[in-house]
Each structure stands twice: as C-alpha cells, then as structure tokens.
C-alpha cells in the first residue's frame, strides 16, 4: 500500500472488507469529508463540498457530494468525524468507498 493516508490503526478487527486487516484493495480517487450519519452497521454516510463555475453567469456555486462508505471496526468513525475515504470495488449495491482513517 503506497498511499500516504494509510496509517495502520492501533485497534484490530476481523472484517474481511478492511483495507488493513482484510483483503480489500483500494484504488482510484480519495476524498476528505465529514461523517453525517453512522446509524447503519459498518456503514457511514460521508459528505464533502466542492465549487463549480457557471460559465454563462461567471459565478461559482457550492455543490455537495454524499456517498456511502464502509466503516471497518478498527476505525469506527462516528457522526461529525472528519475522515479520508478511498474508492474501492463495490462492497454492496451502494457502497463503493471505504474509510481509511480519521483526521
């Protein structure tokens, strides 16, 4: 694992979809966001904002992106935490990201 955000947590887990203790490989994009919901088991909802330009009016707007991410037991992110998520293979119908660390 050559990514700069992968710092092995002290806690251990037996989750096979954990990038540290399981066999889940990460690839693609990485994002920093805020956990807005952690009610589902092993799943968190992560959101981040980005700005995009409207060329016609020469203005900028804020847009929010929200994704579901797998939350391994060793990381255990709660609502309100700042986290780093990486893209991975589909874990379920809607989950294509995994939380790799808390900031």
N, C-alpha and C positions, 0 to 999 in steps of 0.2 A: 504494500500500500504506500504509494508515493505522495499522497495528498497532504497538504500542510495542516488541514483541520483535524486529521485523525490523531487524536491524543487518547491513548488507551485509558479507560476509566478504572478506578480502583475496585469497584464492585464487579462481581462476576454474574453471569446468567447462563441459562441453559437454552436460550432462544436460538433456533436454527436460522432465523432471519436477522441475526445480529451481525453487523459488519466486523466486529471484534472477536466474538466467541462462537459464531456460527459460520455458515458457508455462503453468506450473501456478499456478492461483489457489487461495488459501486462504480458508476461511470457517468459521464455526461456533466450536466450543469450542477452548480452548487449555489445555494441561496441562504441569506441570513434573514430570519423572520421572527415573529412573535407567536407563541402558542396562544391561541384564542379559545381552544376547547380541548379538554383531555378527559371527556366523560366515557368514551368507548374504551374497552380494554385493548391495550397495546396499540392504540391509535391516537394521534393528536392532529388537530387542525391548525395549520401554520399559515400566517398571512404576512405579506410584505407589500409596501407601496413602491410604485415607480412613476416617473413622469414621462409623458409623451407629448410631442409637439403637434399642434393642429396648424398645418401649413397655411391654410386659407386665411385664418384669423391671426396668425403669428402670435399664438398664445400656447401656454403649457397647461396640461391638466394632470391631476393626480389620479392614478388608477391603482386598484388593489387587486392582488393576486392571492387566491386562497387555495391551498392544496391539503390533501390528507397525507400524513406521513406515518410510517411505522415507528413506534416508540419502544425500543428494547428495554428490558427490565433493568439492565445495568446503567442506563442513562436516566430513565424515569422522569421525563420532563413534565412539569405541571403548567397550568394556565398562568400566563403572564411571563413565562421564561423566554429569554432570547436564545434561539437555537440556530444551528447550522444544519441544513438538510441537503442531501445529495440525491441525485437521480439514480434509480436502480431498475431492475427488471420488475414487471408487475407482480406485486405481492398478493393483491386481491383485485376486485373489479375496479376500485377507485384509487388504490394506493400504489403510487409509482415512485415514492420518495421514502427516505429513511433518515431519522435524526442521528447525527454522528457525534454531536457534542452540545453542551450548554455553554453559553457565553457568560 
